Amino acid sequence: MGLMSTRRRRQGACPPEAEQEAGAGRPCSRPPAGDKVVDVPHWQDHPPLPATWQRCDAGILPLWWDRLCSQTSQQSAALFAAGLFTEDRRRPIAQWYNPAYDSALLVAPETSPEWPVQRFGIFYAPPGGGFTQIHSAPHEWHPREPRKSPTEFDAFQGAVAEAERFLQVEMYFV
């Protein structure tokens, strides 16, 4: 099911016969009598992000540069992900920050603008220091074919959804 697709969500309780058909703890297979069925975007089915993570997309946090430089030289850091952390110019980005643990998560373009295939990367700065790239499904698009699927928007939304799932899992280990 795509990110922008919808699912049918029922409002109200299941009729007893539908509840028996579905089994205990499972959703009804048909709407309750007299209640309306509402189309809800698929992304609304995901649990909310943990409260400690704050979304901040205004500009790339200095934390990224500091963490990358602590692991490599400044020269290597400047070249990483096509200069992503030296020049705050590549958009769109999605970024989350956890001030309680001084950790962050970033979705941003990781390839040079001149490459024929562009890709969004997911970068993680864990609590206590360090820097890593999350290896995930490729979130790519072809800029020479901007209307062909997947588009830049599709790739970005896919990477953001995967990053949010990562944050849900990450909270179990912190």
C-alpha positions as CSV (number, residue, x, y, z in Angstrom):
1,M,0.0,0.0,0.0
2,G,1.4,3.4,-1.0
3,L,2.2,6.2,1.4
4,M,-0.5,8.4,0.1
5,S,-3.1,5.7,-0.1
6,T,-6.1,5.5,2.3
7,R,-7.5,2.8,4.4
8,R,-11.1,2.5,5.5
9,R,-11.5,3.1,9.2
10,R,-14.8,2.6,11.0
11,Q,-16.1,4.8,13.6
12,G,-18.0,3.2,16.5
13,A,-18.1,-0.4,17.8
14,C,-18.3,-3.5,15.7
15,P,-21.7,-5.3,15.5
16,P,-21.5,-8.5,17.6
17,E,-21.8,-10.8,14.5
18,A,-18.9,-9.0,12.8
19,E,-16.8,-9.2,15.9
20,Q,-17.3,-12.9,16.1
21,E,-16.3,-13.3,12.4
22,A,-13.1,-11.3,12.9
23,G,-12.1,-12.9,16.2
24,A,-11.2,-11.4,19.5
25,G,-8.8,-8.4,19.2
26,R,-9.0,-8.2,15.4
27,P,-10.6,-5.4,13.4
28,C,-14.1,-5.9,12.0
29,S,-14.5,-7.0,8.4
30,R,-17.6,-4.8,7.9
31,P,-18.8,-1.4,9.3
32,P,-21.2,-1.3,12.2
33,A,-24.8,-0.6,11.2
34,G,-25.7,3.1,11.4
35,D,-22.1,4.3,11.7
36,K,-20.2,5.9,8.9
37,V,-17.0,4.7,7.2
38,V,-14.3,7.3,6.9
39,D,-11.3,7.3,4.5
40,V,-8.1,7.9,6.6
41,P,-4.7,8.4,5.1
42,H,-2.4,5.4,5.6
43,W,0.2,7.5,7.6
44,Q,-2.4,8.1,10.3
45,D,-2.3,4.4,11.2
46,H,1.3,4.8,12.5
47,P,1.7,5.5,16.3
48,P,2.9,9.0,17.1
49,L,6.6,9.7,17.5
50,P,8.0,9.6,21.0
51,A,7.6,13.0,22.7
52,T,11.4,13.3,23.2
53,W,12.0,13.7,19.4
54,Q,11.4,17.2,18.0
55,R,11.0,17.9,14.3
56,C,13.3,20.8,13.2
57,D,13.7,21.2,9.5
58,A,14.8,24.9,9.4
59,G,18.5,24.1,8.9
60,I,21.0,21.3,9.4
61,L,22.0,21.1,13.0
62,P,25.7,21.8,13.8
63,L,25.7,18.5,15.7
64,W,26.1,16.7,12.3
65,W,29.3,18.5,11.4
66,D,30.7,18.0,14.9
67,R,29.9,14.3,14.9
68,L,31.3,13.7,11.4
69,C,34.5,15.6,12.1
70,S,35.1,13.6,15.3
71,Q,35.1,10.4,13.2
72,T,36.9,11.7,10.2
73,S,39.1,14.6,9.1
74,Q,37.5,17.9,8.2
75,Q,38.5,17.3,4.6
76,S,36.7,14.0,4.5
77,A,33.7,15.4,6.3
78,A,33.4,18.2,3.7
79,L,33.1,15.6,0.9
80,F,30.7,13.3,2.7
81,A,27.3,13.0,1.0
82,A,28.2,15.6,-1.7
83,G,29.0,18.3,0.8
84,L,25.7,18.0,2.6
85,F,27.1,19.0,6.0
86,T,29.3,21.9,4.8
87,E,26.7,23.6,2.7
88,D,23.1,23.9,4.0
89,R,21.7,24.1,0.4
90,R,20.1,20.7,-0.4
91,R,16.4,20.5,0.1
92,P,14.1,18.9,1.1
93,I,15.3,17.7,4.5
94,A,13.5,16.2,7.5
95,Q,15.3,16.3,10.8
96,W,14.5,15.2,14.3
97,Y,16.4,16.1,17.5
98,N,16.3,14.6,20.9
99,P,17.8,17.1,23.4
100,A,17.5,14.7,26.3
101,Y,20.1,12.4,24.7
102,D,21.8,14.8,22.3
103,S,20.9,12.6,19.4
104,A,19.4,13.3,16.0
105,L,18.1,11.8,12.8
106,L,18.2,13.3,9.4
107,V,16.7,12.6,6.0
108,A,18.5,14.5,3.2
109,P,19.8,14.0,-0.4
110,E,23.0,12.1,-0.2
111,T,24.1,12.1,-3.9
112,S,25.7,14.9,-5.9
113,P,23.2,17.0,-7.8
114,E,24.8,16.0,-11.2
115,W,24.2,12.3,-10.7
116,P,21.6,10.8,-13.0
117,V,19.9,9.0,-10.0
118,Q,19.3,11.0,-6.8
119,R,18.8,9.3,-3.5
120,F,17.7,10.3,0.0
121,G,19.8,9.0,2.9
122,I,18.9,8.5,6.5
123,F,21.6,9.6,8.9
124,Y,21.7,8.9,12.7
125,A,23.7,10.6,15.5
126,P,23.2,8.3,18.5
127,P,23.2,9.3,22.1
128,G,26.7,9.9,23.5
129,G,28.5,10.6,20.2
130,G,29.1,9.0,16.8
131,F,27.6,9.2,13.4
132,T,26.2,6.5,11.1
133,Q,24.1,6.2,8.0
134,I,21.1,4.0,8.3
135,H,21.0,1.4,5.5
136,S,17.5,1.1,4.2
137,A,15.5,0.5,1.0
138,P,16.7,2.9,-1.7
139,H,14.7,6.1,-1.8
140,E,15.6,7.2,-5.3
141,W,14.3,9.3,-8.1
142,H,15.5,10.3,-11.6
143,P,15.7,14.1,-12.0
144,R,15.8,13.9,-15.8
145,E,12.3,12.3,-15.6
146,P,10.6,14.4,-13.0
147,R,7.1,13.1,-13.6
148,K,8.0,9.5,-13.7
149,S,7.4,7.5,-10.6
150,P,9.0,7.5,-8.1
151,T,9.2,11.3,-8.1
152,E,11.4,13.3,-5.7
153,F,8.3,13.8,-3.5
154,D,7.6,10.0,-3.4
155,A,11.3,9.2,-2.6
156,F,11.3,11.8,0.2
157,Q,8.0,10.7,1.7
158,G,9.3,7.1,1.7
159,A,12.5,8.0,3.4
160,V,10.6,10.1,6.0
161,A,8.3,7.2,6.8
162,E,11.2,4.9,7.2
163,A,13.0,7.4,9.4
164,E,9.9,7.7,11.7
165,R,9.7,3.9,12.0
166,F,13.4,3.9,13.0
167,L,12.7,6.4,15.7
168,Q,9.9,4.2,17.1
169,V,12.3,1.2,17.3
170,E,15.2,3.4,18.5
171,M,13.2,4.4,21.6
172,Y,13.2,0.7,22.8
173,F,17.1,0.7,23.0
174,V,17.8,4.1,24.6
